[in-house]
Amino acid sequence: MRDLSPPTRSNDRLSWTLGAALIVWMALAAAGWYGISAHGFNGAATSTADVAMQWPAESTIERMTGRPTLVLFLHPMCPCSRATLAELERLPVLAPNEALPEVCIVAAAPRSVGELWWSSSNLARAARLPNAHVFRDPGGVVTALFNARVSGSVLLFDATGRRLYAGGVTMARGHAGDNVGLQAITRLLRDHQAKVVAIPAWGCELVREASLPAAARSDTADADHLPREERAFAGFRAVRSRSRGADPI
């Protein structure tokens, strides 16, 4: 004979407990998703309005005259910029070898950190990009000259020094994958007149300590014996990548 007695209070209490736990879990999941989304999309976007339109004449970085030059501004310790490096590693697959640009990685760090930041995995990985040259920028002097503000900022210049692109190459902070920025650079490498859309760069704020051009000039006035890279700004050193057979960072 079927038991038609009503449910006990213990069963009701269990149902309410399970229901409340499910609601709490859903709320936590929603909060986690929001946090991840906010981290990815609420970064400091690079404004291209005040970024150098032409290769600065004062720059101590030599621009290649026979091919385009891509400049990546990199915070050596920024975890978000790993996605930017992953995207730039795809360029040899997306563009023909003859169209690949020279790649200048400008790594800004505080003057006080010594060698600590120069041995980061970001710089070691950047040095392995095709046609790559890694430039140390103590105090962010060169970074400020180009007016770059966010790690992962990419500037593409043609062989005459005219800026073709300024922005990012990731769809969100720390997120690799197909995006409009990398597509734009690929198109511009094939056709410098192509109409493209730039996207913001996402990453940590770049080091831009107050620079003293006058002091820099006085420091280097009697330094003709130094290599060319060190004459313009004391402590600024260019290091070619391993692919060029030079010393690593």
C-alpha positions in Angstrom: 0.0 0.0 0.0 1.4 3.4 -1.0 2.5 5.8 1.7 0.4 8.9 1.3 1.9 10.7 4.3 3.1 14.3 3.6 6.9 15.0 3.3 8.7 15.4 6.5 10.3 18.7 7.6 13.7 17.2 7.1 13.1 16.7 3.4 11.8 20.3 3.1 14.9 21.6 4.9 17.2 19.6 2.5 15.4 20.9 -0.6 15.7 24.5 0.6 19.4 24.0 1.4 20.1 22.6 -2.0 18.1 25.4 -3.7 20.0 28.1 -1.7 23.3 26.5 -2.5 22.5 26.4 -6.2 21.5 30.1 -6.1 24.8 31.0 -4.3 26.8 29.0 -6.8 25.1 30.7 -9.8 25.7 34.1 -8.2 29.4 33.3 -7.6 29.8 32.0 -11.2 28.2 35.2 -12.6 30.5 37.3 -10.4 33.5 35.4 -11.6 32.5 35.8 -15.2 32.0 39.5 -14.7 35.4 39.8 -13.0 37.2 38.0 -15.9 35.3 40.2 -18.5 36.1 43.4 -16.6 39.8 42.4 -16.4 39.9 41.8 -20.1 38.0 44.8 -21.4 38.5 47.6 -19.0 42.2 48.2 -19.5 43.7 51.5 -20.3 43.3 51.9 -24.1 46.1 53.5 -26.1 45.1 56.8 -27.6 46.5 57.1 -31.1 45.8 60.8 -31.4 49.1 61.8 -29.8 51.3 58.9 -30.8 54.1 59.8 -33.2 52.8 60.1 -36.7 56.4 60.1 -38.1 59.5 58.3 -36.9 61.0 60.8 -34.4 64.2 62.3 -35.7 65.6 62.3 -32.1 65.2 58.6 -31.8 68.3 56.6 -31.0 66.8 53.5 -32.6 67.8 53.2 -36.2 64.9 52.7 -38.6 65.4 50.4 -41.6 65.2 52.4 -44.8 64.5 49.4 -47.2 61.6 47.8 -45.4 58.8 48.6 -42.9 59.7 48.8 -39.2 57.3 47.5 -36.5 57.9 48.9 -33.0 56.6 47.0 -29.9 56.6 48.8 -26.6 56.9 46.2 -23.9 56.8 46.2 -20.1 59.3 43.4 -19.3 57.2 42.1 -16.4 53.6 42.6 -17.9 51.8 39.2 -18.0 49.2 40.6 -20.3 51.8 41.2 -23.0 52.4 37.4 -23.5 49.3 37.5 -25.7 50.8 40.3 -27.8 54.0 38.3 -28.3 51.9 35.2 -29.2 50.1 37.2 -31.9 53.3 38.7 -33.4 54.8 35.2 -33.6 52.1 34.4 -36.2 53.3 37.1 -38.6 55.6 34.8 -40.6 52.6 32.6 -41.3 50.3 35.5 -42.3 52.6 37.6 -44.4 55.2 36.6 -47.1 58.8 36.6 -46.0 59.7 39.5 -48.2 57.0 41.6 -46.6 58.1 40.9 -43.0 59.1 44.1 -41.1 62.1 44.7 -38.9 60.9 44.4 -35.3 62.1 46.7 -32.6 61.1 45.8 -29.1 61.5 48.8 -26.8 61.6 47.6 -23.2 61.2 50.4 -20.7 62.1 49.9 -17.0 62.9 52.0 -14.0 66.5 53.1 -13.8 66.7 51.7 -10.3 66.0 48.0 -11.1 69.4 47.1 -12.5 69.4 43.8 -14.3 66.3 42.4 -12.6 63.8 43.4 -15.4 66.2 42.7 -18.3 66.2 38.9 -17.6 62.4 38.5 -17.9 60.8 35.8 -19.9 58.9 38.5 -22.0 62.2 39.9 -23.3 63.7 36.4 -24.0 60.6 35.5 -26.0 60.5 38.9 -27.8 64.2 38.4 -28.9 63.1 35.3 -30.8 60.7 37.1 -33.0 61.8 37.2 -36.7 64.0 40.2 -37.5 63.9 41.2 -33.8 66.1 43.7 -32.0 65.5 44.3 -28.3 66.3 47.8 -27.0 66.7 48.6 -23.3 65.1 51.9 -22.4 66.0 52.9 -18.8 63.5 55.4 -17.5 61.3 55.1 -20.6 63.1 58.0 -22.5 62.5 56.5 -25.9 59.0 55.3 -24.9 58.1 58.9 -24.1 59.6 60.1 -27.3 57.2 58.0 -29.3 54.4 58.8 -26.7 53.6 55.2 -26.1 51.7 54.5 -22.8 50.6 50.9 -22.6 52.6 47.7 -22.9 51.6 45.9 -26.0 51.4 49.1 -28.1 52.4 48.4 -31.7 53.5 51.0 -34.2 54.1 50.2 -37.8 56.1 52.6 -40.0 56.8 52.3 -43.7 60.3 52.6 -45.2 60.1 56.4 -45.2 59.2 56.6 -41.5 55.5 57.3 -42.0 53.3 55.7 -39.4 50.9 53.2 -40.9 49.4 51.7 -37.7 49.1 52.5 -34.0 47.3 50.3 -31.6 47.2 46.7 -30.3 47.2 43.2 -31.7 45.0 41.4 -29.1 41.2 41.4 -28.8 41.4 42.0 -25.0 43.9 42.2 -22.2 45.9 38.9 -22.1 43.7 37.2 -24.7 45.3 35.8 -27.8 43.3 34.9 -31.0 42.2 36.3 -34.3 41.7 40.1 -34.0 41.3 43.2 -36.2 44.7 44.7 -35.1 46.8 41.8 -36.4 44.7 41.6 -39.5 45.3 45.3 -40.1 49.1 44.9 -39.8 49.1 42.0 -42.1 47.1 43.9 -44.8 49.4 47.0 -44.4 52.5 44.8 -44.9 51.1 43.8 -48.3 49.6 47.1 -49.2 50.8 50.3 -47.4 47.7 52.2 -48.7 45.2 49.7 -47.3 42.3 51.2 -45.3 42.4 49.5 -41.9 40.9 49.9 -38.4 43.1 50.1 -35.4 42.2 48.6 -32.0 43.4 49.6 -28.5 46.4 48.1 -26.9 45.8 46.3 -23.6 48.4 45.9 -20.9 50.3 47.4 -18.0 51.2 51.1 -18.0 54.7 51.7 -19.4 57.5 53.2 -17.4 57.9 56.8 -18.3 60.1 58.5 -15.7 60.8 62.2 -16.0 63.5 62.6 -18.6 66.2 65.2 -18.7 67.2 65.8 -22.3 69.7 68.6 -21.3 71.4 66.4 -18.8 71.5 63.6 -21.3 73.1 65.9 -23.8 75.7 67.0 -21.3 76.4 63.4 -20.2 77.2 62.4 -23.8 79.0 65.5 -25.1 82.4 64.1 -24.3 81.5 60.4 -24.9 82.6 60.1 -28.5 84.5 56.9 -27.6 81.2 55.2 -26.7 79.2 53.1 -29.1 76.6 55.1 -31.1 73.7 53.7 -29.1 75.1 54.9 -25.8 76.0 58.4 -27.0 72.4 59.7 -27.1 71.1 58.5 -23.7 73.4 57.2 -21.0 72.6 53.6 -20.2 70.5 53.0 -23.4 71.7 49.8 -25.0 70.6 47.9 -28.1 70.9 44.2 -28.1 70.2 42.1 -31.2 68.4 38.9 -31.0 69.9 35.4 -31.0 68.8 34.9 -34.6 71.2 37.6 -35.6 74.0 35.9 -33.7 74.4 38.5 -31.0 74.4 38.3 -27.2 71.0 37.6 -25.6 69.4 39.9 -23.1 
